[in-house]
Amino acid sequence: MRKIIKSLIDLIRRTPAPDFIIAIILSIRWQCRVAFGARIYYPWNLTLGKGVRIGRCTIIATGQGISIGDFVGVGDGTLLDAHHGKINIHQHTAIGPYVVVYGEGGVTIGKYSMLAAHAVVVASNHVYDSIDMPIKLQGTTAEGVSIADDVWIGTHAVIQDGVSIGKGSIVGSGAVVRVDIPEYMVAAGVPARIIKNRIV
């Protein structure tokens, strides 16, 4: 069995393989469940924990790759794109459907966290200092995003580059987070502001 898996992995390294072949290899190798409809690019840069459930999503593990911890669920339609950086998702976290995570500057998501449907995490930003050059040609900055343990990110929320969200915090639906959120706070709005302290 190991020789067969090794041969299939070698084949994937040389030429693109059908999605269902990659799903089977990853499911067996990591003792998890990868949907046949999942589109996974650079699968050798992808580490999956035991009991992970990957829906019909797109995973692009370029750069430093993507690491997904034990018993994480990734919903249908989600895009995880390391984009020359790294994405780390720790155990028991839930990534809802149609979530987008760009990891150019590095993204870390802690244990037991939840990202609701259509949430967006972008660990990079476009440079736009010059008006004499198209923004697309001015490059990017990439500071990274850190989301601690037990964080709930509401549906359609946007987490921008350079942001750190503390343990036990909640980001309301549709919020745009541009600054750090301390531990156990509730933030909402555009731009997001702290509206409640969960400890008090």
TORLUM-603842 format. One record per atom (N, C-alpha, C, O): x, y negated, z negated. Coordinates in steps of 0.02 Angstrom, whole numbers, plus 50000, padded with zeros to 5 digits. Each point is the difference from the previous one (the first is absolute). Layout:
N
XYZ ...
END
This chain:
200
500415006050000 499594994050000 500434993750000 499864995250036 500685004849923 500444994249997 500344998750067 500084994250019 500115011150016 500324999250066 499514996850050 500204995850041 499175006249955 499504997250045 499914992549986 499994995950046 499955002349889 499924993049981 500604995950022 499934994550027 500685008349962 500614996550019 500024998950076 500194994650023 499615010450016 499994999350072 499514994650023 500144996250045 499285003649922 499504994950017 500254993049982 499894995350038 500445004149904 500274993449980 500544997850050 500024994150018 500405010550003 500524998350050 499684997750065 500254995550033 499205007749986 499644998050060 499734992949994 500054996050047 499675002349895 499734993349989 500554994850003 499904994550026 500695007249947 500564995350002 500214998450071 500214994550015 499745010650029 500224999050069 499484996650043 500154995550039 499235006749954 499474997350042 499374999149958 499905003649951 499674991650067 499374999249963 499585006450004 499965003250052 499734998549892 499585005949997 499274997849991 499884994549977 499655009850042 499304998349990 499854998649926 500325002949955 499214992750032 499844998049932 499845006049955 500205000149942 499435004850084 499795005549957 500595004449980 500005003049946 500524997350097 500605003849982 500374996649942 500215003349952 499854990150052 500334996349946 499605000749936 500285000849946 499054998850059 499575000749941 500105006849967 500035000549939 500015004850100 500105006749973 500675000549965 500055002649944 500484995050089 500675000449971 500044996249934 500265002649950 499484991350049 500034996049939 499585003149944 500215000149942 499215002550076 499565003149950 500335006049967 499965000949939 500385003250101 500345005949973 500624998049960 500115002449945 500294993250085 500634998149968 499904996749932 500375001449953 499124994250042 499924996149939 499425002449956 499844996849950 499845008750069 499445002849962 499454994849989 499784998749944 500014998350111 499494994949997 499535000950060 500025005150034 499554990049977 499525000550055 500044993950045 499844994549979 500385006650082 500054994650050 499485001550054 500015005350031 499554990049982 499475000950050 500305000850069 500504996850017 499195007550024 500245001050068 499984993550041 500384999250047 499174996249935 499944993750036 500504994749979 500004994650029 500425006949921 500514995149978 500534999250053 500225004950031 500004988849979 500554998750047 500604997949959 500014994749969 500505009650031 500584998949957 500624999650044 500185004750035 500154989549961 500614998850038 500605000349953 499974997649944 500585005550080 500605001049960 499855004049937 500154997849944 499555008150064 499785003949941 500575002249955 499895001349941 500734999050086 500575002049957 500194994549952 500405001149954 499334992850055 500104994549952 499424999349951 499954995149964 499615009950035 499414999949958 500065005349946 500105005950015 499834992149921 500015004649944 499315000049968 499734994849982 499985011250011 499335000649972 500025004149936 500345005249996 499294992749953 499965003749938 499485005650005 499625000450048 500395003849902 499535005549996 499284997449993 499874995349962 499675007750075 499304998349995 499804993650035 499444997649992 501014999550047 499844993950039 499465001650052 500015005450029 499544989949982 499495000750052 500064994250049 499894994249981 500295007350081 500094995050052 499435000650049 499915005250032 499694989549975 499445000050046 500224998650071 500605000350016 498934998250027 500144998550071 500264992850004 499644995450021 500985003749960 500304993449997 500634999850043 500155004850036 500214989649962 500634999350037 500564998549950 499944995349960 500595008650042 500584999049957 500624999450044 500155004450039 500204989949953 500614998850039 500584999449951 500084994849968 500315010550026 500515000449948 500694998150027 500485003749992 499574990550040 500644997550025 500414997449942 499795000249943 500814997350073 500424996849949 500195004849945 500255005450013 499634992549925 500175004049941 499465005149983 500085003849952 499384996250086 499505005249993 499444998449952 499954994549973 499625010550017 499414999449958 499995005949951 500105005750020 499794992849917 499955005149948 499324999549966 499804994649976 499835011050023 499335000249971 500005005249945 500155005850012 499684992149927 500035004449941 499435005049995 499545000050040 500515004249910 499515005449989 499294997449994 499874994949968 499675008750064 499284998949994 499774993050022 499514997449974 500854999750073 499794993750031 499515001650057 500095004950035 499414990949973 499545000750057 500084994050046 500024994349977 500025007050088 500054994750051 499405000750046 499925005250033 499664989649971 499375000450036 500064999650076 500524998150026 498945003750007 499974999550073 500104992850024 499774995349968 500575004050088 500084993450031 500544995749969 500124994450025 500205007949923 500534996149966 500634999950043 500135004750038 500254989849956 500664999450033 500534998849947 499974995049965 500505009650030 500604999149959 500594999450047 500195004950032 500114989249972 500554998750047 500604997449961 500004994349978 500525009950015 500604998049963 500354994250034 500334996049966 499625003550099 500264994250038 500714998249980 500154994249984 500305010750018 500714999149983 500134999249925 500584999249980 498905000949980 500084999649927 499835006749969 500155005350028 499544994449912 499805006149965 499344999049964 499874994649973 499715010550027 499385000049962 500025005749950 500115005850018 499804992649918 499965005049946 499314999749968 499804994849974 499845010650028 499345000449968 500045005449947 500135005850016 499774992449921 500095004749945 499365004149988 499474998650028 500595006449929 499505005249993 499324997549977 499934995049965 499565008850057 499304999049981 499714993350024 499504997749973 500814999250076 499744993750027 499545001550058 500095004950037 499414990849972 499505000850053 500064994350050 499944994249982 500195007550081 500044995150054 499375001050042 499935005150034 499624990149964 499355000650032 500044999850077 500544999350028 498895001450005 499994999950073 500174993150027 499814994849972 500545005250084 500164993950038 500434995049961 499984994050013 500415008549940 500504995849966 500604999250046 500165004650038 500174989649960 500604998750039 500574998349953 499934995449959 500635008250046 500594998549960 500604999550047 500185004950032 500134989149971 500614998950038 500584999549951 499994995849955 500515008550052 500525000549950 500674997250017 500515002349973 499534992750071 500654997550023 500454997949942 500595001850000 499164994549952 500404997949943 499995004949942 500314998749948 499345006750060 499925005049948 499354999149962 499854994549976 499775010950018 499364999949962 500025005749950 500135005850018 499734992649919 499925005149948 499314999449970 499794994649980 499865011050018 499335000349970 500035005249943 500175005750012 499654992249928 500075004249941 499505005649994 499605001350045 500435002149898 499575005849985 499284997749985 499894994649972 499645009650046 499294999249983 499724993250025 499534997349970 500755000150083 499744993850028 499505001550055 499955005750024 499674989249996 499485000950052 500024994050047 499994994349979 500055007250086 499934994950051 499365001550038 499955005150034 499564990549960 499345001250030 500034998950076 500494997450026 498985004650007 499964999650074 500194993250026 499794994849974 500605005250080 500194993950037 500474995349963 500114994450022 500175007849921 500504995949967 500634999850043 500145004650038 500244989949957 500614999150040 500584998049955 499934995449959 500635008050050 500624998349964 500544998850053 500155004550039 500134989549962 500494998350051 500644997649967 500024994649971 500525009450034 500634998349968 500484996650050 500585002050006 499174993050028 500414996050045 499614993850019 499404999549987 500944995750042 499684993850020 500374997150060 500605000950007 499044995750037 500324997050059 500324993349982 499734996249961 500855002550068 500334993549995 499684995450052 499905002150057 499954991749923 499674995450046 500274992949994 499654995250014 500995004249965 500304993549987 500044995650063 499894994049996 500275009050061 500104996250062 499364999550040 499635004950007 500234989250019 499434999350047 500235000350072 499604999750046 501065001149964 500295000450067 500085007250024 500245001250055 499585003449903 500085007150017 499375003749979 499714998649947 500065006250094 499415003949979 500125003449932 500545002449986 498944997649973 500055003149934 500235007350006 500395002449958 499395000950092 500175007150010 500765001050006 500255005449983 500114989550041 500725000750011 500424997549942 500625000450002 499074997149945 500374997049944 500185005049945 500314998149950 499495008050058 500185005149951 499525000349941 499484996749999 500715007349952 499585001049941 500424999749936 500615000750002 499054998349943 500305000949934 499645006049968 499435001550018 500915001849936 499705006049969 500265000749929 500565002249988 499014995949964 500195000249929 499765006449965 500315002449953 499145000350070 499725006049970 499404998749956 499884994449978 499745010950009 499404999649959 500035005649948 500185005750016 499654992649922 499985005049946 499315000049968 499774994849975 499915010950025 499355000949968 500105005249945 500185005750015 499704992549923 500155004349943 499485005549992 499555000850041 500515003049904 499545005449984 499304997249983 499944994449976 499555009750038 499314998649978 499754993250026 499684996349963 500465002250100 499774993850031 499435001650048 500035005150035 499474990749966 499435000850046 499994994050047 499914994349980 500205007250085 499974994950052 499335000750036 499865005250029 499734989649969 499335000350029 500005000250076 500514998650032 498925003049996 499935000450072 500144993350034 499804994749975 500545005650081 500184994250041 500484995149966 500114994550025 500185007449918 500504995749968 500655000250041 500155004950033 500234989649963 500644999550036 500554998449949 499954995249962 500575008950038 500584998949956 500584997950044 500235003850042 500024990149948 500514997250044 500705001649974 500105002149943 500394996850101 500705001749985 500254996249938 499814994349988 500625009049973 500304997049942 499605000549937 500214997649947 499205005550056 499545000349943 500135006149957 500155005450025 499794993649910 500025005549951 499354999949960 499804994849974 499875011050022 499375000549964 500115004549939 500215005750008 499664991649932 500155003549938 499535005849984 499465000550029 500755003649926 499635006049979 499304998149976 499894995149964 499635009050057 499314999449977 499624994050027 499464998549976 500804998250075 499664994150028 499505001950054 500025005550028 499534989949985 499485001050051 500014994150047 500034994249979 499945007250086 499954994850051 499315000650032 499845005350028 499774989449970 499325000250025 499955000850076 500484998750036 498955003449986 499875001050072 500114993450038 499774994749980 500585005850076 500114994350043 500514995049976 500114994950033 500225006449911 500494995349973 500635000050043 500175005050032 500184989349968 500654999450034 500514998449947 500004994549972 500445010250013 500474999349945 500674997550027 500325003450040 499874990649938 500624996850023 500514999249945 500594998750015 499215002249922 500464999449943 499925006149955 499525003850006 500964997249950 499995005849955 499404999949954 499764994749979 499995011350007 499455000849952 500275003949940 500235005650008 499754991449932 500275003549941 499585006149982 499475001350030 500765002549922 499655006049977 499314998549973 499884994949968 499665009650047 499325000149971 499604993750014 499604997849959 500504999350099 499624994150021 499525001950056 500105004850037 499374991349969 499535000650057 500094993750042 499944994449975 500205006550089 500104994450046 499515000450057 499835005550024 499934988849999 499534999850056 500064993350035 500284995249973 499465004650089 499974993750037 500524999450054 500435004350009 499524990150029 500464998550055 500254992949990 499624995350012 501015003749968 500465005249977 499795002849932 499624996749964 500625009250020 499805003349938 500234996249939 500574997649997 498995001949953 500164997049936 499765004749944 499535003850010 500804995849934 499805004349944 499354997449970 499944994149983 499575010450012 499344998049974 499835003549934 499524998249967 500905006850014 499855003649938 500625003649976 500405002550039 499664997849895 500525004049968 499675006249971 499554999449958 500655006550063 499685006249978 500155001649927 499645004049969 500884993150002 500195001549931 499584996149951 499825002649946 500004991250071 499634995649954 499275002149998 499604996949964 
END
